[in-house]
């Protein structure tokens, strides 16, 4: 038996939806703003599949994810197909001249016996980390608009 834990965080970004979408849809860039993500490798032969490496507190996890749905400027949805069981979605909201909103929902599977422990102790850490990741994303966009980095 298992238990899915879910977290949702969001951030307002002072950037057009096209810029926000462009960065998030290039999965290989995620380690630039997601603290625990070490690498994301998109398979050239099957671009709907990607290999992820997460590292935290001396532990490293790997998984392969499948892109479930992608609607430009609106939604990227995924699920793991091997390794660390997880699923989620990144939603994008265009606020016109006011910028954009990025909303990240992430779920992960833990053994039922550990569910309450993980939810009570690890869950708040995961949510705080995800919120900090989105805030780093906002700063990443802001700093790159002022001083573009080479690809």
N, C-alpha and C positions, 0 to 999 in steps of 0.2 A: 504494500500500500504506500501511496505517496501523497504529498500535499503541495499544491501549487501556491506559491507566494507571489503577490503582485505589488508593484510600486509604480506610481505615476508622478512625474514632476514636469514643470514647464518653466519657460523663460521667455521674456519679451526681448527681441533683438532689433536694434536700430539698423536694419538692412533690408533691402528688397527681397521678396520671396525667391527671386531667381538666384540671388547670391547664396541665400540660406540653403535652398534646394541643391545647388551645385556642389556645395561642400559636403552635405550629408549623403548625397547619392553616390559620392566617391568614397566608398567604404574604407579604402586603404588610408584615408586621411584621419580616421577616427582616433588613432593613438595620439594625435596632436592635442586633443582636448579631453579625452577620456582616460583618467588616471590609471585605471587598472587594466586597460586594454594595451597589451604589448604589441600586437600586430594583427592585421587583417589582410589576408591574401585572397583576392578574387581569382577564381579559376578562369584562365583565358579560354579554355575549350568549352566551359559551361558557366557563363557569367552570372547565372542565377545561384551558383554555389560559391561559398566563401569559407575559408578556414580561419578561425579565430584563436588567439592565445590571450588569456587573462592571467595576470600575476598579482597576488596580494598576500602580504604577510608571510612570505616564504613559500606559498602554495602557487602552483601553476596548473591551469586548466586549459584544455583544448576542446574545440568542437567544430563541427562543420554545420553551417547554416544554409538554409534554402530561402531564397526570396519568394515569399508567398504572393505578395501583391505590391505593385508600384504604380502610383498615379502621380505623374509629374506635378510638382508644386503643392501636393496634398498629403501623400501617404507613402511610407515604406513599411512593409510588414514582413516579418521573418519568423522562422522556427528552426530549431536545431534538428539535424537529422542524425547526428552521431555525437558522442561525447556529452558534455555538460548539458542537461536538458533545460532549454529556455525557449522563450518566444516573446514577441513584442511588436510594437509599432511606434513609428515616429510620425506624428501628424504635424502638418504645417498650416498655419493660418495667415493669410495675407491681410495685413492691416493698412494697405495702401501707403500713404505718406507717413503713417505712424510706425511702419516697419513690419515685423512678422512675429508670430508666436510659434515656438517649437515646443511640442508636448511629447514626452517620451514615456511610454508604458512598457514595463519589463516584467516578465513572469519567469520564475524558475522553480524547478521541481526539487523537493527535498524529501527524504524518507519521512513518513508520517510520524514516527517516534521522535524525530528531531524537529518537527514542524513548529511547535510552540516555542522551543528554545531558540530556534533560528529566527522566528518571527519577533520574539521579544528582545533578543540581544543583537542579532546580526541585521535584522530587518531595518531598524533605524539607521544603522551605519550604511547599509546599501542605499537607502533613500537619500541620506545626506551626501553620499559620494556622487550619486546620479545628479543631484541638484548642483553640486559643485562642478561636475562635468559640463552641465549646460551653461553655467555661468562662465566657465573657461571658454566654451564655444563662443559665447557672446563677446568676450574679450579678444578671442582669436580673430573674429570677423572685424572687430573695431581696429585692432592693431594692424591687420593686413590691409585694411582700406587706407590707412595712413602710410604704411610702409610695406608694400607688397613683397612677399617672400618668393624666391624662385621655387618652381615646382620640383 
